[in-house]
Amino acid sequence: MKKIVIILIGLALTFFVIHTIAITIDGLTDENERSEVGVVLGNKVKEDGTPSA
């Protein structure tokens, strides 16, 4: 039973490390491209098109 727990902990740790490395590599190899739209959540735009303060 103790051996199974150690194996499961090792697998979970390996899973975590592999995905952390993958996310880090993806974040560091960013390709800069021009965007056409910017989304700001939680803000209101007045009827005349100006943003609220």
mmCIF file of the N, C-alpha and C atoms, coordinates in Angstrom:
data_MODEL
# 
_entry.id   MODEL 
# 
loop_
_atom_site.group_PDB 
_atom_site.id 
_atom_site.type_symbol 
_atom_site.label_atom_id 
_atom_site.label_alt_id 
_atom_site.label_comp_id 
_atom_site.label_asym_id 
_atom_site.label_entity_id 
_atom_site.label_seq_id 
_atom_site.pdbx_PDB_ins_code 
_atom_site.Cartn_x 
_atom_site.Cartn_y 
_atom_site.Cartn_z 
_atom_site.occupancy 
_atom_site.B_iso_or_equiv 
_atom_site.pdbx_formal_charge 
_atom_site.auth_seq_id 
_atom_site.auth_comp_id 
_atom_site.auth_asym_id 
_atom_site.auth_atom_id 
_atom_site.pdbx_PDB_model_num 
ATOM 1   N N  . MET A 1 1  ? 0.827   -1.204 0.000   1.00 0.00 ? 1  MET A N  1 
ATOM 2   C CA . MET A 1 1  ? 0.000   0.000  0.000   1.00 0.00 ? 1  MET A CA 1 
ATOM 3   C C  . MET A 1 1  ? 0.864   1.258  0.000   1.00 0.00 ? 1  MET A C  1 
ATOM 4   N N  . LYS A 1 2  ? 1.930   1.243  0.797   1.00 0.00 ? 2  LYS A N  1 
ATOM 5   C CA . LYS A 1 2  ? 2.808   2.403  0.882   1.00 0.00 ? 2  LYS A CA 1 
ATOM 6   C C  . LYS A 1 2  ? 3.516   2.639  -0.453  1.00 0.00 ? 2  LYS A C  1 
ATOM 7   N N  . LYS A 1 3  ? 3.841   1.546  -1.146  1.00 0.00 ? 3  LYS A N  1 
ATOM 8   C CA . LYS A 1 3  ? 4.518   1.664  -2.427  1.00 0.00 ? 3  LYS A CA 1 
ATOM 9   C C  . LYS A 1 3  ? 3.592   2.294  -3.476  1.00 0.00 ? 3  LYS A C  1 
ATOM 10  N N  . ILE A 1 4  ? 2.319   1.964  -3.442  1.00 0.00 ? 4  ILE A N  1 
ATOM 11  C CA . ILE A 1 4  ? 1.353   2.517  -4.376  1.00 0.00 ? 4  ILE A CA 1 
ATOM 12  C C  . ILE A 1 4  ? 1.187   4.019  -4.144  1.00 0.00 ? 4  ILE A C  1 
ATOM 13  N N  . VAL A 1 5  ? 1.139   4.430  -2.888  1.00 0.00 ? 5  VAL A N  1 
ATOM 14  C CA . VAL A 1 5  ? 1.009   5.854  -2.565  1.00 0.00 ? 5  VAL A CA 1 
ATOM 15  C C  . VAL A 1 5  ? 2.227   6.623  -3.066  1.00 0.00 ? 5  VAL A C  1 
ATOM 16  N N  . ILE A 1 6  ? 3.400   6.066  -2.883  1.00 0.00 ? 6  ILE A N  1 
ATOM 17  C CA . ILE A 1 6  ? 4.622   6.730  -3.346  1.00 0.00 ? 6  ILE A CA 1 
ATOM 18  C C  . ILE A 1 6  ? 4.621   6.850  -4.865  1.00 0.00 ? 6  ILE A C  1 
ATOM 19  N N  . ILE A 1 7  ? 4.171   5.802  -5.562  1.00 0.00 ? 7  ILE A N  1 
ATOM 20  C CA . ILE A 1 7  ? 4.106   5.839  -7.016  1.00 0.00 ? 7  ILE A CA 1 
ATOM 21  C C  . ILE A 1 7  ? 3.095   6.892  -7.482  1.00 0.00 ? 7  ILE A C  1 
ATOM 22  N N  . LEU A 1 8  ? 1.937   6.958  -6.841  1.00 0.00 ? 8  LEU A N  1 
ATOM 23  C CA . LEU A 1 8  ? 0.930   7.951  -7.216  1.00 0.00 ? 8  LEU A CA 1 
ATOM 24  C C  . LEU A 1 8  ? 1.418   9.372  -6.979  1.00 0.00 ? 8  LEU A C  1 
ATOM 25  N N  . ILE A 1 9  ? 2.097   9.599  -5.882  1.00 0.00 ? 9  ILE A N  1 
ATOM 26  C CA . ILE A 1 9  ? 2.660   10.926 -5.605  1.00 0.00 ? 9  ILE A CA 1 
ATOM 27  C C  . ILE A 1 9  ? 3.714   11.269 -6.648  1.00 0.00 ? 9  ILE A C  1 
ATOM 28  N N  . GLY A 1 10 ? 4.534   10.307 -7.015  1.00 0.00 ? 10 GLY A N  1 
ATOM 29  C CA . GLY A 1 10 ? 5.549   10.532 -8.044  1.00 0.00 ? 10 GLY A CA 1 
ATOM 30  C C  . GLY A 1 10 ? 4.932   10.858 -9.398  1.00 0.00 ? 10 GLY A C  1 
ATOM 31  N N  . LEU A 1 11 ? 3.876   10.144 -9.765  1.00 0.00 ? 11 LEU A N  1 
ATOM 32  C CA . LEU A 1 11 ? 3.190   10.414 -11.022 1.00 0.00 ? 11 LEU A CA 1 
ATOM 33  C C  . LEU A 1 11 ? 2.551   11.797 -11.017 1.00 0.00 ? 11 LEU A C  1 
ATOM 34  N N  . ALA A 1 12 ? 1.923   12.173 -9.908  1.00 0.00 ? 12 ALA A N  1 
ATOM 35  C CA . ALA A 1 12 ? 1.302   13.499 -9.814  1.00 0.00 ? 12 ALA A CA 1 
ATOM 36  C C  . ALA A 1 12 ? 2.369   14.594 -9.914  1.00 0.00 ? 12 ALA A C  1 
ATOM 37  N N  . LEU A 1 13 ? 3.491   14.398 -9.256  1.00 0.00 ? 13 LEU A N  1 
ATOM 38  C CA . LEU A 1 13 ? 4.573   15.383 -9.303  1.00 0.00 ? 13 LEU A CA 1 
ATOM 39  C C  . LEU A 1 13 ? 5.151   15.480 -10.715 1.00 0.00 ? 13 LEU A C  1 
ATOM 40  N N  . THR A 1 14 ? 5.326   14.347 -11.367 1.00 0.00 ? 14 THR A N  1 
ATOM 41  C CA . THR A 1 14 ? 5.828   14.336 -12.742 1.00 0.00 ? 14 THR A CA 1 
ATOM 42  C C  . THR A 1 14 ? 4.858   15.054 -13.676 1.00 0.00 ? 14 THR A C  1 
ATOM 43  N N  . PHE A 1 15 ? 3.577   14.775 -13.527 1.00 0.00 ? 15 PHE A N  1 
ATOM 44  C CA . PHE A 1 15 ? 2.540   15.438 -14.324 1.00 0.00 ? 15 PHE A CA 1 
ATOM 45  C C  . PHE A 1 15 ? 2.618   16.947 -14.139 1.00 0.00 ? 15 PHE A C  1 
ATOM 46  N N  . PHE A 1 16 ? 2.727   17.384 -12.889 1.00 0.00 ? 16 PHE A N  1 
ATOM 47  C CA . PHE A 1 16 ? 2.797   18.809 -12.573 1.00 0.00 ? 16 PHE A CA 1 
ATOM 48  C C  . PHE A 1 16 ? 4.030   19.452 -13.197 1.00 0.00 ? 16 PHE A C  1 
ATOM 49  N N  . VAL A 1 17 ? 5.180   18.817 -13.056 1.00 0.00 ? 17 VAL A N  1 
ATOM 50  C CA . VAL A 1 17 ? 6.430   19.389 -13.567 1.00 0.00 ? 17 VAL A CA 1 
ATOM 51  C C  . VAL A 1 17 ? 6.406   19.480 -15.094 1.00 0.00 ? 17 VAL A C  1 
ATOM 52  N N  . ILE A 1 18 ? 5.929   18.430 -15.759 1.00 0.00 ? 18 ILE A N  1 
ATOM 53  C CA . ILE A 1 18 ? 5.888   18.435 -17.222 1.00 0.00 ? 18 ILE A CA 1 
ATOM 54  C C  . ILE A 1 18 ? 4.982   19.558 -17.729 1.00 0.00 ? 18 ILE A C  1 
ATOM 55  N N  . HIS A 1 19 ? 3.818   19.711 -17.116 1.00 0.00 ? 19 HIS A N  1 
ATOM 56  C CA . HIS A 1 19 ? 2.904   20.748 -17.575 1.00 0.00 ? 19 HIS A CA 1 
ATOM 57  C C  . HIS A 1 19 ? 3.388   22.150 -17.215 1.00 0.00 ? 19 HIS A C  1 
ATOM 58  N N  . THR A 1 20 ? 4.056   22.294 -16.097 1.00 0.00 ? 20 THR A N  1 
ATOM 59  C CA . THR A 1 20 ? 4.648   23.585 -15.742 1.00 0.00 ? 20 THR A CA 1 
ATOM 60  C C  . THR A 1 20 ? 5.716   23.986 -16.746 1.00 0.00 ? 20 THR A C  1 
ATOM 61  N N  . ILE A 1 21 ? 6.546   23.038 -17.148 1.00 0.00 ? 21 ILE A N  1 
ATOM 62  C CA . ILE A 1 21 ? 7.585   23.314 -18.147 1.00 0.00 ? 21 ILE A CA 1 
ATOM 63  C C  . ILE A 1 21 ? 6.946   23.673 -19.491 1.00 0.00 ? 21 ILE A C  1 
ATOM 64  N N  . ALA A 1 22 ? 5.906   22.948 -19.885 1.00 0.00 ? 22 ALA A N  1 
ATOM 65  C CA . ALA A 1 22 ? 5.239   23.223 -21.161 1.00 0.00 ? 22 ALA A CA 1 
ATOM 66  C C  . ALA A 1 22 ? 4.618   24.622 -21.176 1.00 0.00 ? 22 ALA A C  1 
ATOM 67  N N  . ILE A 1 23 ? 3.977   25.009 -20.091 1.00 0.00 ? 23 ILE A N  1 
ATOM 68  C CA . ILE A 1 23 ? 3.362   26.341 -20.007 1.00 0.00 ? 23 ILE A CA 1 
ATOM 69  C C  . ILE A 1 23 ? 4.433   27.429 -20.017 1.00 0.00 ? 23 ILE A C  1 
ATOM 70  N N  . THR A 1 24 ? 5.542   27.191 -19.329 1.00 0.00 ? 24 THR A N  1 
ATOM 71  C CA . THR A 1 24 ? 6.631   28.167 -19.288 1.00 0.00 ? 24 THR A CA 1 
ATOM 72  C C  . THR A 1 24 ? 7.244   28.355 -20.670 1.00 0.00 ? 24 THR A C  1 
ATOM 73  N N  . ILE A 1 25 ? 7.496   27.251 -21.370 1.00 0.00 ? 25 ILE A N  1 
ATOM 74  C CA . ILE A 1 25 ? 8.069   27.343 -22.712 1.00 0.00 ? 25 ILE A CA 1 
ATOM 75  C C  . ILE A 1 25 ? 7.113   28.069 -23.647 1.00 0.00 ? 25 ILE A C  1 
ATOM 76  N N  . ASP A 1 26 ? 5.836   27.764 -23.564 1.00 0.00 ? 26 ASP A N  1 
ATOM 77  C CA . ASP A 1 26 ? 4.850   28.433 -24.411 1.00 0.00 ? 26 ASP A CA 1 
ATOM 78  C C  . ASP A 1 26 ? 4.797   29.932 -24.113 1.00 0.00 ? 26 ASP A C  1 
ATOM 79  N N  . GLY A 1 27 ? 4.899   30.313 -22.859 1.00 0.00 ? 27 GLY A N  1 
ATOM 80  C CA . GLY A 1 27 ? 4.865   31.722 -22.491 1.00 0.00 ? 27 GLY A CA 1 
ATOM 81  C C  . GLY A 1 27 ? 6.106   32.485 -22.909 1.00 0.00 ? 27 GLY A C  1 
ATOM 82  N N  . LEU A 1 28 ? 7.250   31.825 -22.901 1.00 0.00 ? 28 LEU A N  1 
ATOM 83  C CA . LEU A 1 28 ? 8.498   32.503 -23.248 1.00 0.00 ? 28 LEU A CA 1 
ATOM 84  C C  . LEU A 1 28 ? 8.731   32.577 -24.747 1.00 0.00 ? 28 LEU A C  1 
ATOM 85  N N  . THR A 1 29 ? 8.036   31.770 -25.527 1.00 0.00 ? 29 THR A N  1 
ATOM 86  C CA . THR A 1 29 ? 8.205   31.798 -26.979 1.00 0.00 ? 29 THR A CA 1 
ATOM 87  C C  . THR A 1 29 ? 6.997   32.474 -27.617 1.00 0.00 ? 29 THR A C  1 
ATOM 88  N N  . ASP A 1 30 ? 6.708   33.658 -27.148 1.00 0.00 ? 30 ASP A N  1 
ATOM 89  C CA . ASP A 1 30 ? 5.549   34.399 -27.626 1.00 0.00 ? 30 ASP A CA 1 
ATOM 90  C C  . ASP A 1 30 ? 5.857   35.044 -28.968 1.00 0.00 ? 30 ASP A C  1 
ATOM 91  N N  . GLU A 1 31 ? 4.902   34.948 -29.874 1.00 0.00 ? 31 GLU A N  1 
ATOM 92  C CA . GLU A 1 31 ? 5.044   35.590 -31.169 1.00 0.00 ? 31 GLU A CA 1 
ATOM 93  C C  . GLU A 1 31 ? 4.213   36.873 -31.149 1.00 0.00 ? 31 GLU A C  1 
ATOM 94  N N  . ASN A 1 32 ? 4.874   37.997 -31.271 1.00 0.00 ? 32 ASN A N  1 
ATOM 95  C CA . ASN A 1 32 ? 4.176   39.285 -31.235 1.00 0.00 ? 32 ASN A CA 1 
ATOM 96  C C  . ASN A 1 32 ? 3.456   39.523 -32.550 1.00 0.00 ? 32 ASN A C  1 
ATOM 97  N N  . GLU A 1 33 ? 2.170   39.716 -32.455 1.00 0.00 ? 33 GLU A N  1 
ATOM 98  C CA . GLU A 1 33 ? 1.358   40.018 -33.626 1.00 0.00 ? 33 GLU A CA 1 
ATOM 99  C C  . GLU A 1 33 ? 0.460   41.200 -33.296 1.00 0.00 ? 33 GLU A C  1 
ATOM 100 N N  . ARG A 1 34 ? 0.054   41.921 -34.315 1.00 0.00 ? 34 ARG A N  1 
ATOM 101 C CA . ARG A 1 34 ? -0.851  43.052 -34.113 1.00 0.00 ? 34 ARG A CA 1 
ATOM 102 C C  . ARG A 1 34 ? -2.242  42.521 -33.842 1.00 0.00 ? 34 ARG A C  1 
ATOM 103 N N  . SER A 1 35 ? -2.914  43.158 -32.933 1.00 0.00 ? 35 SER A N  1 
ATOM 104 C CA . SER A 1 35 ? -4.286  42.757 -32.640 1.00 0.00 ? 35 SER A CA 1 
ATOM 105 C C  . SER A 1 35 ? -5.252  43.807 -33.176 1.00 0.00 ? 35 SER A C  1 
ATOM 106 N N  . GLU A 1 36 ? -6.466  43.363 -33.426 1.00 0.00 ? 36 GLU A N  1 
ATOM 107 C CA . GLU A 1 36 ? -7.483  44.268 -33.933 1.00 0.00 ? 36 GLU A CA 1 
ATOM 108 C C  . GLU A 1 36 ? -8.501  44.639 -32.869 1.00 0.00 ? 36 GLU A C  1 
ATOM 109 N N  . VAL A 1 37 ? -8.543  43.872 -31.787 1.00 0.00 ? 37 VAL A N  1 
ATOM 110 C CA . VAL A 1 37 ? -9.562  44.072 -30.763 1.00 0.00 ? 37 VAL A CA 1 
ATOM 111 C C  . VAL A 1 37 ? -8.910  43.934 -29.389 1.00 0.00 ? 37 VAL A C  1 
ATOM 112 N N  . GLY A 1 38 ? -9.325  44.787 -28.466 1.00 0.00 ? 38 GLY A N  1 
ATOM 113 C CA . GLY A 1 38 ? -8.919  44.655 -27.075 1.00 0.00 ? 38 GLY A CA 1 
ATOM 114 C C  . GLY A 1 38 ? -10.152 44.524 -26.207 1.00 0.00 ? 38 GLY A C  1 
ATOM 115 N N  . VAL A 1 39 ? -10.164 43.532 -25.326 1.00 0.00 ? 39 VAL A N  1 
ATOM 116 C CA . VAL A 1 39 ? -11.332 43.290 -24.485 1.00 0.00 ? 39 VAL A CA 1 
ATOM 117 C C  . VAL A 1 39 ? -10.983 43.650 -23.049 1.00 0.00 ? 39 VAL A C  1 
ATOM 118 N N  . VAL A 1 40 ? -11.772 44.531 -22.455 1.00 0.00 ? 40 VAL A N  1 
ATOM 119 C CA . VAL A 1 40 ? -11.606 44.898 -21.060 1.00 0.00 ? 40 VAL A CA 1 
ATOM 120 C C  . VAL A 1 40 ? -12.895 44.505 -20.344 1.00 0.00 ? 40 VAL A C  1 
ATOM 121 N N  . LEU A 1 41 ? -12.804 43.535 -19.472 1.00 0.00 ? 41 LEU A N  1 
ATOM 122 C CA . LEU A 1 41 ? -13.993 43.038 -18.792 1.00 0.00 ? 41 LEU A CA 1 
ATOM 123 C C  . LEU A 1 41 ? -14.356 43.924 -17.601 1.00 0.00 ? 41 LEU A C  1 
ATOM 124 N N  . GLY A 1 42 ? -15.628 44.115 -17.412 1.00 0.00 ? 42 GLY A N  1 
ATOM 125 C CA . GLY A 1 42 ? -16.107 44.817 -16.232 1.00 0.00 ? 42 GLY A CA 1 
ATOM 126 C C  . GLY A 1 42 ? -16.171 46.327 -16.366 1.00 0.00 ? 42 GLY A C  1 
ATOM 127 N N  . ASN A 1 43 ? -16.019 46.860 -17.537 1.00 0.00 ? 43 ASN A N  1 
ATOM 128 C CA . ASN A 1 43 ? -16.097 48.302 -17.737 1.00 0.00 ? 43 ASN A CA 1 
ATOM 129 C C  . ASN A 1 43 ? -17.330 48.664 -18.552 1.00 0.00 ? 43 ASN A C  1 
ATOM 130 N N  . LYS A 1 44 ? -17.758 49.883 -18.425 1.00 0.00 ? 44 LYS A N  1 
ATOM 131 C CA . LYS A 1 44 ? -18.941 50.346 -19.117 1.00 0.00 ? 44 LYS A CA 1 
ATOM 132 C C  . LYS A 1 44 ? -18.570 51.420 -20.122 1.00 0.00 ? 44 LYS A C  1 
ATOM 133 N N  . VAL A 1 45 ? -19.236 51.382 -21.264 1.00 0.00 ? 45 VAL A N  1 
ATOM 134 C CA . VAL A 1 45 ? -19.043 52.398 -22.286 1.00 0.00 ? 45 VAL A CA 1 
ATOM 135 C C  . VAL A 1 45 ? -20.328 53.190 -22.370 1.00 0.00 ? 45 VAL A C  1 
ATOM 136 N N  . LYS A 1 46 ? -20.200 54.519 -22.327 1.00 0.00 ? 46 LYS A N  1 
ATOM 137 C CA . LYS A 1 46 ? -21.380 55.392 -22.403 1.00 0.00 ? 46 LYS A CA 1 
ATOM 138 C C  . LYS A 1 46 ? -21.970 55.334 -23.794 1.00 0.00 ? 46 LYS A C  1 
ATOM 139 N N  . GLU A 1 47 ? -23.175 55.848 -23.952 1.00 0.00 ? 47 GLU A N  1 
ATOM 140 C CA . GLU A 1 47 ? -23.877 55.790 -25.233 1.00 0.00 ? 47 GLU A CA 1 
ATOM 141 C C  . GLU A 1 47 ? -23.165 56.540 -26.337 1.00 0.00 ? 47 GLU A C  1 
ATOM 142 N N  . ASP A 1 48 ? -22.358 57.567 -25.978 1.00 0.00 ? 48 ASP A N  1 
ATOM 143 C CA . ASP A 1 48 ? -21.645 58.311 -27.008 1.00 0.00 ? 48 ASP A CA 1 
ATOM 144 C C  . ASP A 1 48 ? -20.313 57.656 -27.384 1.00 0.00 ? 48 ASP A C  1 
ATOM 145 N N  . GLY A 1 49 ? -19.996 56.489 -26.786 1.00 0.00 ? 49 GLY A N  1 
ATOM 146 C CA . GLY A 1 49 ? -18.797 55.745 -27.137 1.00 0.00 ? 49 GLY A CA 1 
ATOM 147 C C  . GLY A 1 49 ? -17.599 55.981 -26.256 1.00 0.00 ? 49 GLY A C  1 
ATOM 148 N N  . THR A 1 50 ? -17.669 56.909 -25.308 1.00 0.00 ? 50 THR A N  1 
ATOM 149 C CA . THR A 1 50 ? -16.562 57.161 -24.404 1.00 0.00 ? 50 THR A CA 1 
ATOM 150 C C  . THR A 1 50 ? -16.624 56.200 -23.224 1.00 0.00 ? 50 THR A C  1 
ATOM 151 N N  . PRO A 1 51 ? -15.465 55.779 -22.728 1.00 0.00 ? 51 PRO A N  1 
ATOM 152 C CA . PRO A 1 51 ? -15.475 54.893 -21.563 1.00 0.00 ? 51 PRO A CA 1 
ATOM 153 C C  . PRO A 1 51 ? -15.811 55.651 -20.284 1.00 0.00 ? 51 PRO A C  1 
ATOM 154 N N  . SER A 1 52 ? -16.432 54.968 -19.345 1.00 0.00 ? 52 SER A N  1 
ATOM 155 C CA . SER A 1 52 ? -16.725 55.596 -18.048 1.00 0.00 ? 52 SER A CA 1 
ATOM 156 C C  . SER A 1 52 ? -15.444 55.649 -17.215 1.00 0.00 ? 52 SER A C  1 
ATOM 157 N N  . ALA A 1 53 ? -15.410 56.550 -16.243 1.00 0.00 ? 53 ALA A N  1 
ATOM 158 C CA . ALA A 1 53 ? -14.228 56.728 -15.424 1.00 0.00 ? 53 ALA A CA 1 
ATOM 159 C C  . ALA A 1 53 ? -14.071 55.653 -14.456 1.00 0.00 ? 53 ALA A C  1 
# 
